[in-house]
């Protein structure tokens, strides 16, 4: 294993990519400590310690939101803009045509996504500046606009940073920025466990139980993330001129978790809305309703799981076009053994996808609400492990390792993934 990993250092191109990516991580972490002008950070920290409604956003930003730094919004507006673009591409013919035009079409869609990021970022920044007005040193329109522009500029810079990592570094830049933000919280979590042990709040058995559960969760997440149903496909032989094409067998890999972490983000955003409104509105009945949706309550947990299952099916249906898949297979002479090309093939693929999506959606719902039960089982207070963070970290790590593996194998070295 060590000799295989040492191959990375032997390849100049790969070594430069890794060094560049690590350098961009340092820039990102440095930016999380640059405060937004005109804001009292101590007030923000008190709001977070009293009940953090923006835990998911703070997780993505690597703690930048609780510090209210220039990267407080992290790359969240870009994620939202990308999701919106994926949904719009399905219903807008022009965008759908661009998505099929190869590199030039993707460039157009990417440019629109950038503009959407800036627009959504500015709107979100205005909302944050108004919602957190208690922390503004000199409240007013000028201060609000200054804070909004600063936060928007921070998100735009992160978007550019992610694109630079994708182009000159290793892996997907946007995903790696989120990955770096989540992993940066690990030392704080370990230090918290150490403090609990030193104070006698927990014992070594609690920590050992937590480690066992954590390892089991990571193994399960890797298995489901990599899991796929392979549908066998046979291509008939075709003679074009003097050449023969086709006549080989392959498969269609249908992923168990086709939607990734998107359903959890959608469900979290929907359930976070009433609680967020209640924090800024002093109306008794609104706060009562928001209390029903507080994190960890039976109603919130049940709705959270059901929404994740719903959004998993919804997002999978939007992003995976079964009819086009069956039509393309028919166009190139492919067929599933025992099935007629066309509609029978599409119906079969739809049935298979529906069944495995059920397993994927139940897995996502379980992994998202599991932190509630882990804290109860291990008796470790303030524990926040699992769910979205674990899915993102494992998914990004696997994708990055695969890309490194491909570069290593291209240089005729033995890979490190078995």
Secondary structure, 3 states (H helix, E strand, C coil): CHHHHHHHHHCHHHHHHHHHHHHHHHHHHHHCCCECCCECHHHHHHHHHHCCCCHHHHHHCCCHHHHCECCCCCCHHHHHHHHHHHHHHHHCHHHHHHHCCCHHHHHHHHHHHHHHHHHHHHHHHHHHHHHCHHHECCCCHHHHHHHHHHHHHHHHHHHHHHHHHHHHCCCCHHHHHHHHHHHCCHHHHHHHHHHHHHHCCCCHHHHHHHHHHHHHHHHHHHHHHHCEEEEEEEECCEEECCEEECCCEEEEEEECCCCCCHHHHHHHHHHHHHHHHHHHCCCHHHHHHHHHCCCCCHHHHHHHHHHHHHHHHHHHHHHCCHHHHHHHHHHCCEECCCCCCCHHHHHHHHHHHHHHHHHHHHHHHHHHHHHHHHHHHHCCCCCCCCHHHHHHHHHHHHHHHHHHHHHHHHCCCCCCCC
